[in-house]
Amino acid sequence: MSRLTITVNGQRVQGNNHEPLLLQLERAGLQPEFQCRNGMCGACRCKLKEGSVNQHEAMAFVAPGEILACRSIPTSDLDLEFEYQLQTP
C-alpha cells in the first residue's frame, strides 16, 4: 500500500492508492455528499485540481477536470475541490 497526501479544500489528509476516494475521505473524518456509491447519482463529484486517479465506469455526467469520489482510486497525491464546505463529525 502506498501512502498519499490528499488535499481537500485546503485540508490535508493521508490516503492510499487501493481504496475508493470517498471511503478514504470518510475515514479521515470528512463527509462528502453522496447518495449511491456506484457512480449513478454524481453527488460526490469534485474538481481534480492536481494529481491523477483511476476512475472506474460511472453513469453520472462528469465534466473535464472533475471526478467522482466514489469511483476514483488515487494514483498520486491529490488536490481536490468540492464546491461546498465538507462536514466533519
C-alpha positions in Angstrom: 0.0 0.0 0.0 1.4 3.4 -1.0 0.6 6.4 1.3 -0.6 9.5 -0.4 -1.5 13.0 0.6 -4.9 14.2 -0.3 -5.7 17.9 0.0 -9.4 18.6 0.1 -10.5 22.3 0.1 -7.1 23.1 1.6 -7.2 20.5 4.3 -4.6 17.7 4.1 -5.4 14.1 5.0 -3.5 10.8 4.4 -4.7 8.3 1.9 -3.7 5.3 -0.2 -3.7 4.0 -3.7 -6.0 1.0 -3.4 -9.4 2.2 -2.0 -12.1 4.5 -3.4 -11.5 8.1 -2.6 -14.9 8.5 -0.9 -14.1 5.8 1.6 -10.7 7.3 2.4 -12.2 10.8 2.9 -14.9 9.4 5.3 -12.2 7.5 7.2 -10.3 10.8 7.6 -13.3 12.4 9.2 -14.6 14.3 6.2 -18.2 13.9 5.0 -18.5 14.5 1.2 -22.1 14.3 -0.2 -23.0 11.0 -1.8 -26.2 9.0 -2.5 -25.3 5.9 -4.4 -21.6 5.0 -4.1 -21.7 3.4 -7.5 -21.4 6.3 -9.9 -25.0 6.8 -10.8 -26.0 10.0 -8.9 -22.9 12.2 -9.3 -23.4 13.7 -5.8 -19.7 13.1 -4.9 -18.4 15.0 -7.9 -15.4 17.2 -7.2 -12.7 19.0 -9.1 -9.4 17.4 -9.6 -7.0 20.3 -9.3 -3.8 18.3 -9.2 -2.8 14.6 -9.3 -4.3 11.6 -11.0 -6.8 8.8 -10.3 -8.1 5.7 -11.9 -11.8 6.3 -12.3 -14.0 3.2 -12.8 -17.0 3.4 -15.1 -19.9 5.6 -14.0 -23.2 6.7 -15.3 -23.2 10.2 -13.9 -22.0 13.1 -16.0 -18.5 14.3 -15.2 -17.1 17.5 -16.8 -13.5 17.7 -17.9 -11.4 18.2 -14.7 -14.0 16.5 -12.5 -14.0 13.1 -10.9 -16.5 11.1 -8.8 -15.0 10.3 -5.4 -17.0 7.1 -5.1 -15.5 5.6 -8.3 -11.9 7.1 -8.2 -8.8 5.5 -6.8 -5.8 7.8 -6.3 -2.6 7.0 -8.2 -0.7 10.1 -6.9 -1.0 12.8 -4.3 -4.2 14.8 -5.0 -5.5 18.3 -4.6 -9.4 18.3 -4.7 -12.0 20.9 -4.5 -15.6 20.3 -3.5 -18.0 23.2 -4.3 -19.3 23.1 -0.7 -17.7 23.0 2.7 -17.4 19.4 3.8 -19.0 18.4 7.0 -16.9 17.0 9.8 -18.2 14.8 12.6 
